[in-house]
Amino acid sequence: LTENLNYTNCNITLWFLRHNIHFNLFPSPAKNEVNVNFTMKQQGNVSIEILNQLGQVVKSEKMENISGNINKKMDLNGVAAGVYFVRFRHNGAINTQKFIVE
């Protein structure tokens, strides 16, 4: 299972790199907001979701017809302290990163 998971993560990372999409998340730990920073060389649609540890979406944003260097600030008002995940979707590919809210 670990080998398959690592292989799948590698394929997803390669897909994002091949399509010129770079996704960074900061700060962690976060307080009032978290920044999702990415670069898209081709115009497209993006969905960004913040999920709790149960996989429930607590915040979401959709951005359409975007390209270039993007820094999306996600408001964390009403989000309790704990461990969360940012799920980044673009053209059927999904990338997820963990972060902490203080």
DSSP file (Angstrom, degrees, kcal/mol; ACC not computed):
  #  RESIDUE AA STRUCTURE BP1 BP2  ACC     N-H-->O    O-->H-N    N-H-->O    O-->H-N    TCO  KAPPA ALPHA  PHI   PSI    X-CA   Y-CA   Z-CA
    1    1 A L     >        0   0    0      0, 0.0     4,-2.6     0, 0.0     5,-0.2   0.000 360.0 360.0 360.0 -42.7    0.0    0.0    0.0
    2    2 A T  H  >  +     0   0    0      1,-0.2     4,-2.7     2,-0.2     5,-0.2   0.909 360.0  50.7 -61.6 -41.8    2.8    2.4    0.9
    3    3 A E  H  > S+     0   0    0      1,-0.2     4,-2.4     2,-0.2    -1,-0.2   0.918 112.1  47.0 -62.2 -43.1    4.5    1.8   -2.5
    4    4 A N  H  > S+     0   0    0      2,-0.2     4,-2.8     1,-0.2    -2,-0.2   0.907 112.4  49.8 -64.3 -42.0    1.2    2.5   -4.3
    5    5 A L  H  X S+     0   0    0     -4,-2.6     4,-2.8     2,-0.2     5,-0.2   0.930 112.7  46.4 -63.2 -46.0    0.5    5.6   -2.3
    6    6 A N  H  X S+     0   0    0     -4,-2.7     4,-2.2     2,-0.2    -1,-0.2   0.891 113.2  49.9 -63.4 -39.3    4.0    7.0   -3.0
    7    7 A Y  H  X S+     0   0    0     -4,-2.4     4,-2.3    -5,-0.2    -2,-0.2   0.913 112.1  47.8 -65.1 -42.5    3.7    6.1   -6.7
    8    8 A T  H  X S+     0   0    0     -4,-2.8     4,-2.4     2,-0.2    -2,-0.2   0.931 112.0  48.9 -64.4 -46.3    0.3    7.9   -6.8
    9    9 A N  H  X S+     0   0    0     -4,-2.8     4,-2.6     1,-0.2    -1,-0.2   0.891 110.9  51.5 -60.4 -39.4    1.6   11.0   -5.0
   10   10 A C  H  X S+     0   0    0     -4,-2.2     4,-2.7    -5,-0.2    -1,-0.2   0.915 109.7  49.2 -63.1 -43.9    4.6   11.0   -7.4
   11   11 A N  H  X S+     0   0    0     -4,-2.3     4,-2.4     2,-0.2    -2,-0.2   0.900 111.7  48.6 -63.7 -40.9    2.3   10.8  -10.5
   12   12 A I  H  X S+     0   0    0     -4,-2.4     4,-2.5     2,-0.2    -2,-0.2   0.935 112.3  48.5 -64.1 -45.4    0.1   13.7   -9.1
   13   13 A T  H  X S+     0   0    0     -4,-2.6     4,-2.5     1,-0.2    -2,-0.2   0.918 111.8  49.4 -60.4 -43.7    3.2   15.8   -8.4
   14   14 A L  H  X S+     0   0    0     -4,-2.7     4,-3.1     2,-0.2    -1,-0.2   0.889 109.1  53.0 -63.3 -38.9    4.5   15.1  -11.9
   15   15 A W  H  X S+     0   0    0     -4,-2.4     4,-1.9     2,-0.2    -2,-0.2   0.940 110.6  46.7 -60.9 -46.7    1.2   16.0  -13.4
   16   16 A F  H  <>S+     0   0    0     -4,-2.5     5,-2.9     1,-0.2    -2,-0.2   0.907 115.4  46.1 -62.7 -41.6    1.2   19.4  -11.6
   17   17 A L  H ><5S+     0   0    0     -4,-2.5     3,-1.6     3,-0.2    -2,-0.2   0.911 111.0  52.1 -66.9 -41.9    4.8   20.0  -12.7
   18   18 A R  H 3<5S+     0   0    0     -4,-3.1    -1,-0.2     1,-0.3    -2,-0.2   0.830 111.2  47.6 -64.1 -31.8    4.1   19.0  -16.3
   19   19 A H  T 3<5S-     0   0    0     -4,-1.9    22,-0.4    -5,-0.2    23,-0.3   0.189 116.8-114.9 -95.7  16.2    1.2   21.4  -16.4
   20   20 A N  T < 5 +     0   0    0     -3,-1.6    21,-0.8     1,-0.2     2,-0.5   0.871  67.2 141.7  56.5  44.3    3.3   24.2  -14.9
   21   21 A I  E   < -A   40   0A   0     -5,-2.9     2,-0.5    19,-0.2    -1,-0.2  -0.974  27.1-175.5-118.5 120.6    1.3   24.5  -11.7
   22   22 A H  E     -A   39   0A   0     17,-1.0    17,-1.1    -2,-0.5     2,-0.5  -0.973   6.0-165.3-118.2 127.6    3.2   25.1   -8.5
   23   23 A F  E     +A   38   0A   0     -2,-0.5     2,-0.3    15,-0.2    15,-0.2  -0.959  10.3 173.5-122.9 119.4    1.2   25.1   -5.2
   24   24 A N  E     -A   37   0A   0     13,-3.3    13,-2.7    -2,-0.5     2,-0.4  -0.929  13.1-158.0-124.2 150.8    2.6   26.5   -1.9
   25   25 A L  E     -A   36   0A   0     -2,-0.3    11,-0.2    11,-0.2     3,-0.1  -0.995  19.8-148.8-131.5 128.4    0.8   27.0    1.4
   26   26 A F  E     +A   35   0A   0      9,-2.1     9,-3.6    -2,-0.4     2,-0.1  -0.979  50.7  20.6-159.8 159.2    1.8   29.4    4.2
   27   27 A P        -     0   0    0      0, 0.0    -1,-0.2     0, 0.0     8,-0.1   0.732  63.4-155.6 -81.4 165.6    2.0   30.2    7.1
   28   28 A S  S    S+     0   0    0      1,-0.3     2,-0.2    -2,-0.1    73,-0.1  -0.875  87.7  40.9-143.6 112.6    1.6   27.0    9.1
   29   29 A P  S    S-     0   0    0      0, 0.0    -1,-0.3     0, 0.0     2,-0.3   0.352  94.8-171.3 -75.4 151.2    0.7   27.4   11.8
   30   30 A A  B     -b  101   0A   0     70,-3.3    72,-3.1    -2,-0.2     4,-0.1  -0.748  18.1-178.2-110.7 158.9   -1.8   30.0   10.6
   31   31 A K  S    S+     0   0    0      2,-0.5    -1,-0.1    -2,-0.3     3,-0.1   0.652  77.1   2.2-118.6 -73.5   -4.1   32.3   12.7
   32   32 A N  S    S+     0   0    0      1,-0.2    44,-3.0    43,-0.1    45,-0.4   0.725 128.8   3.4 -95.4 -24.8   -6.4   34.6   10.7
   33   33 A E  E     - C   0  75A   0     42,-0.2    -2,-0.5    43,-0.2     2,-0.4  -0.989  55.6-142.8-156.5 158.6   -5.7   33.5    7.2
   34   34 A V  E     - C   0  74A   0     40,-2.0    40,-3.2    -2,-0.3     2,-0.5  -0.988  20.9-135.7-126.1 139.4   -3.7   31.0    5.1
   35   35 A N  E     -AC  26  73A   0     -9,-3.6    -9,-2.1    -2,-0.4     2,-0.6  -0.816   9.9-163.4 -97.6 129.9   -2.2   31.9    1.8
   36   36 A V  E     -AC  25  72A   0     36,-2.8    36,-2.9    -2,-0.5     2,-0.5  -0.955  16.2-173.0-110.8 111.3   -2.4   29.5   -1.2
   37   37 A N  E     +AC  24  71A   0    -13,-2.7   -13,-3.3    -2,-0.6     2,-0.3  -0.903  13.6 152.0-112.2 128.9    0.2   30.6   -3.7
   38   38 A F  E     -AC  23  70A   0     32,-2.6    32,-3.3    -2,-0.5     2,-0.4  -0.983  33.4-136.4-152.5 161.2    0.4   29.0   -7.1
   39   39 A T  E     -AC  22  69A   0    -17,-1.1   -17,-1.0    -2,-0.3     2,-0.5  -0.985  14.9-173.7-123.2 128.7    1.5   29.7  -10.7
   40   40 A M  E     -AC  21  68A   0     28,-2.4    28,-4.1    -2,-0.4   -19,-0.2  -0.978   9.7-173.3-123.5 119.7   -0.5   28.7  -13.8
   41   41 A K  E    S+     0   0A   0    -21,-0.8     2,-0.4    -2,-0.5    -1,-0.1   0.711  77.2  50.8 -82.9 -20.5    1.0   29.3  -17.2
   42   42 A Q  E    S-     0   0A   0    -23,-0.3    24,-0.1   -22,-0.1    26,-0.1  -0.933  97.0-103.8-117.9 144.0   -2.2   28.3  -19.0
   43   43 A Q  E     +     0   0A   0     -2,-0.4     2,-0.3    24,-0.1    24,-0.2  -0.342  60.5 129.6 -64.1 140.8   -5.6   29.7  -18.2
   44   44 A G  E     - C   0  66A   0     22,-2.0    22,-2.8    -4,-0.1     2,-0.3  -0.973  52.9 -81.3-172.0-176.3   -7.9   27.5  -16.3
   45   45 A N  E     -     0   0A   0     -2,-0.3    46,-0.5    19,-0.2     2,-0.4  -0.813  35.3-168.8-107.2 145.8  -10.2   26.9  -13.3
   46   46 A V  E     - C   0  63A   0     17,-3.0    17,-3.0    -2,-0.3     2,-0.4  -0.987  10.2-161.0-135.4 142.4   -9.2   26.1   -9.8
   47   47 A S  E     -DC  89  62A   0     42,-2.0    42,-2.8    -2,-0.4     2,-0.5  -0.995   8.7-170.2-121.7 130.8  -11.0   25.0   -6.7
   48   48 A I  E     +DC  88  61A   0     13,-2.9    13,-2.5    -2,-0.4     2,-0.4  -0.985   8.9 179.0-123.3 124.5   -9.5   25.4   -3.2
   49   49 A E  E     -DC  87  60A   0     38,-2.4    38,-3.0    -2,-0.5     2,-0.5  -0.958  22.4-146.2-126.9 142.9  -11.1   23.8   -0.2
   50   50 A I  E     -DC  86  59A   0      9,-2.8     8,-3.3    -2,-0.4     9,-1.3  -0.945  25.4-169.8-104.9 125.1  -10.1   23.7    3.5
   51   51 A L  E     -DC  85  57A   0     34,-3.0    34,-2.2    -2,-0.5     6,-0.2  -0.882  15.1-135.5-117.0 145.4  -11.0   20.4    5.1
   52   52 A N    >   -     0   0    0      4,-2.3     3,-1.9    -2,-0.3    32,-0.1  -0.242  45.4 -85.9 -83.6-176.6  -11.1   19.4    8.7
   53   53 A Q  T 3  S+     0   0    0     30,-0.4    31,-0.1     1,-0.3    -1,-0.1   0.654 128.8  58.5 -69.3 -14.2   -9.7   16.0    9.9
   54   54 A L  T 3  S-     0   0    0      2,-0.1    -1,-0.3     0, 0.0     3,-0.1   0.455 119.5-108.9 -90.0  -1.7  -13.0   14.3    9.2
   55   55 A G  S <  S+     0   0    0     -3,-1.9     2,-0.3     1,-0.3    -2,-0.1   0.552  71.1 144.5  86.3   8.2  -12.7   15.4    5.5
   56   56 A Q        -     0   0    0      1,-0.1    -4,-2.3     2,-0.0     2,-0.5  -0.641  54.1-119.7 -83.3 136.6  -15.5   17.9    5.8
   57   57 A V  E     +C   51   0A   0     -2,-0.3    -6,-0.3    -6,-0.2     3,-0.1  -0.638  35.0 171.6 -76.4 122.6  -15.2   21.1    3.8
   58   58 A V  E     +     0   0A   0     -8,-3.3     2,-0.3    -2,-0.5    -7,-0.2   0.652  69.9  10.6-104.9 -22.0  -15.1   24.1    6.2
   59   59 A K  E     -C   50   0A   0     -9,-1.3    -9,-2.8     2,-0.0    -1,-0.4  -0.981  67.5-179.7-150.1 149.3  -14.2   26.8    3.6
   60   60 A S  E     -C   49   0A   0     -2,-0.3     2,-0.3   -11,-0.2   -11,-0.2  -0.995   8.0-172.9-152.7 152.2  -14.1   26.8   -0.2
   61   61 A E  E     -C   48   0A   0    -13,-2.5   -13,-2.9    -2,-0.3     2,-0.4  -0.995   8.2-157.9-141.6 140.9  -13.2   29.1   -3.1
   62   62 A K  E     -C   47   0A   0     -2,-0.3     2,-0.4   -15,-0.2   -15,-0.2  -0.981   6.9-170.0-120.2 136.5  -13.6   28.7   -6.9
   63   63 A M  E     -C   46   0A   0    -17,-3.0   -17,-3.0    -2,-0.4     2,-0.3  -0.994   8.8-160.3-126.9 128.4  -11.5   30.7   -9.3
   64   64 A E  E     +     0   0A   0     -2,-0.4   -19,-0.2   -19,-0.2    -2,-0.0  -0.844  62.3   1.6-115.7 147.0  -12.3   30.6  -13.0
   65   65 A N  E    S+     0   0A   0     -2,-0.3     2,-0.3     1,-0.2    -1,-0.2   0.891  87.7 151.0  51.5  50.7  -10.3   31.5  -16.1
   66   66 A I  E     +C   44   0A   0    -22,-2.8   -22,-2.0    -3,-0.3     2,-0.3  -0.776  17.3 163.8-111.8 156.1   -7.2   32.5  -14.2
   67   67 A S  E     +     0   0A   0     -2,-0.3   -26,-0.2   -24,-0.2     2,-0.2  -0.964  38.0  42.6-157.8 167.3   -3.5   32.3  -15.1
   68   68 A G  E    S-C   40   0A   0    -28,-4.1   -28,-2.4    -2,-0.3     2,-0.6  -0.518 101.8 -18.9  93.8-162.1   -0.2   33.7  -13.9
   69   69 A N  E     -C   39   0A   0    -30,-0.2     2,-0.4    -2,-0.2   -30,-0.2  -0.759  68.6-174.0 -86.7 120.6    1.1   34.1  -10.3
   70   70 A I  E     -C   38   0A   0    -32,-3.3   -32,-2.6    -2,-0.6     2,-0.5  -0.951  19.1-173.0-121.4 133.7   -1.8   33.9   -7.9
   71   71 A N  E     -C   37   0A   0     -2,-0.4     2,-0.6   -34,-0.2   -34,-0.2  -0.909  13.6-169.6-123.1 101.9   -1.8   34.4   -4.1
   72   72 A K  E     -C   36   0A   0    -36,-2.9   -36,-2.8    -2,-0.5     2,-0.6  -0.826  10.1-150.7 -96.0 118.2   -5.3   33.5   -2.7
   73   73 A K  E     -C   35   0A   0     -2,-0.6     2,-0.6   -38,-0.2   -38,-0.2  -0.792   8.9-155.6 -88.6 122.5   -5.8   34.5    0.9
   74   74 A M  E     -C   34   0A   0    -40,-3.2   -40,-2.0    -2,-0.6     2,-0.2  -0.892  15.2-130.8-102.3 119.0   -8.3   32.1    2.6
   75   75 A D  E     -C   33   0A   0     -2,-0.6   -42,-0.2   -42,-0.2   -43,-0.1  -0.467  16.2-167.0 -69.1 132.7  -10.0   33.6    5.6
   76   76 A L    >   +     0   0    0    -44,-3.0     3,-2.3    -2,-0.2   -43,-0.2   0.222  36.7 138.0-107.4  13.0   -9.9   31.4    8.7
   77   77 A N  T 3  S+     0   0    0    -45,-0.4     3,-0.1     1,-0.3   -45,-0.0  -0.394  77.1  17.8 -58.1 131.4  -12.6   33.3   10.8
   78   78 A G  T 3  S+     0   0    0      1,-0.3     2,-0.6    -2,-0.1    -1,-0.3   0.408  94.7 123.1  85.5  -1.8  -14.8   30.7   12.5
   79   79 A V    <   -     0   0    0     -3,-2.3    -1,-0.3   -47,-0.1     3,-0.1  -0.843  58.6-134.7 -95.4 119.1  -12.3   27.9   12.0
   80   80 A A        -     0   0    0     -2,-0.6    21,-0.1     1,-0.1    -1,-0.0  -0.262  32.2 -85.4 -69.4 156.6  -11.3   26.3   15.3
   81   81 A A  S    S+     0   0    0     21,-0.2     2,-0.3    19,-0.1    21,-0.2  -0.321  82.9  82.5 -59.3 142.7   -7.7   25.6   16.2
   82   82 A G  E    S- E   0 101A   0     19,-2.1    19,-3.0    -3,-0.1     2,-0.4  -0.964  80.4 -41.9 154.5-168.5   -6.5   22.2   14.9
   83   83 A V  E     + E   0 100A   0     -2,-0.3   -30,-0.4    17,-0.2     2,-0.3  -0.798  57.0 169.2 -96.3 132.6   -5.1   20.3   12.0
   84   84 A Y  E     - E   0  99A   0     15,-3.0    15,-2.6    -2,-0.4     2,-0.4  -0.826  23.3-135.2-135.5 172.4   -6.6   21.0    8.5
   85   85 A F  E     -DE  51  98A   0    -34,-2.2   -34,-3.0    -2,-0.3     2,-0.6  -0.987   6.4-144.3-132.1 141.7   -5.9   20.3    4.9
   86   86 A V  E     -DE  50  97A   0     11,-3.0    11,-2.1    -2,-0.4     2,-0.6  -0.943  16.9-159.8-102.2 123.6   -6.0   22.5    1.8
   87   87 A R  E     -DE  49  96A   0    -38,-3.0   -38,-2.4    -2,-0.6     2,-0.5  -0.926   5.1-164.9-106.3 121.2   -7.3   20.6   -1.2
   88   88 A F  E     -DE  48  95A   0      7,-3.4     7,-2.6    -2,-0.6     2,-0.4  -0.922   6.1-170.9-109.9 122.6   -6.3   22.1   -4.6
   89   89 A R  E     +DE  47  94A   0    -42,-2.8   -42,-2.0    -2,-0.5     2,-0.3  -0.944  12.8 163.0-119.5 136.4   -8.1   21.0   -7.7
   90   90 A H  E >  S- E   0  93A   0      3,-2.3     3,-2.2    -2,-0.4   -44,-0.1  -0.895  71.1 -22.0-152.0 121.2   -7.3   21.8  -11.3
   91   91 A N  T 3  S-     0   0    0    -46,-0.5     3,-0.1    -2,-0.3   -45,-0.1   0.854 127.3 -46.3  48.8  45.3   -8.5   19.9  -14.4
   92   92 A G  T 3  S+     0   0    0      1,-0.3     2,-0.3     0, 0.0    -1,-0.3   0.281 114.1 114.7  86.4 -11.6   -9.3   16.7  -12.5
   93   93 A A  E <   - E   0  90A   0     -3,-2.2    -3,-2.3   -78,-0.0     2,-0.4  -0.720  48.1-160.2 -93.1 144.8   -6.0   16.6  -10.6
   94   94 A I  E     - E   0  89A   0     -2,-0.3     2,-0.4    -5,-0.2    -5,-0.2  -0.985  10.8-179.3-127.6 133.8   -6.1   17.0   -6.8
   95   95 A N  E     - E   0  88A   0     -7,-2.6    -7,-3.4    -2,-0.4     2,-0.4  -0.997   9.2-165.8-130.7 138.0   -3.2   18.0   -4.5
   96   96 A T  E     - E   0  87A   0     -2,-0.4     2,-0.4    -9,-0.2    -9,-0.2  -0.971   6.7-175.2-129.5 138.6   -3.5   18.3   -0.8
   97   97 A Q  E     - E   0  86A   0    -11,-2.1   -11,-3.0    -2,-0.4     2,-0.3  -0.991  20.5-130.0-132.5 143.5   -1.3   19.8    1.9
   98   98 A K  E     + E   0  85A   0     -2,-0.4     2,-0.3   -13,-0.2   -13,-0.2  -0.624  30.1 167.5 -88.6 146.0   -1.7   19.8    5.7
   99   99 A F  E     - E   0  84A   0    -15,-2.6   -15,-3.0    -2,-0.3     2,-0.4  -0.961  27.0-122.2-149.8 169.1   -1.5   22.9    7.8
  100  100 A I  E     - E   0  83A   0     -2,-0.3   -70,-3.3   -17,-0.2     2,-0.5  -0.918   9.9-153.2-118.3 138.7   -2.3   23.9   11.4
  101  101 A V  E      bE  30  82A   0    -19,-3.0   -19,-2.1    -2,-0.4   -70,-0.2  -0.948 360.0 360.0-107.6 127.9   -4.6   26.7   12.7
  102  102 A E              0   0    0    -72,-3.1   -21,-0.2    -2,-0.5   -71,-0.2   0.439 360.0 360.0 -88.8 360.0   -3.7   28.1   16.1
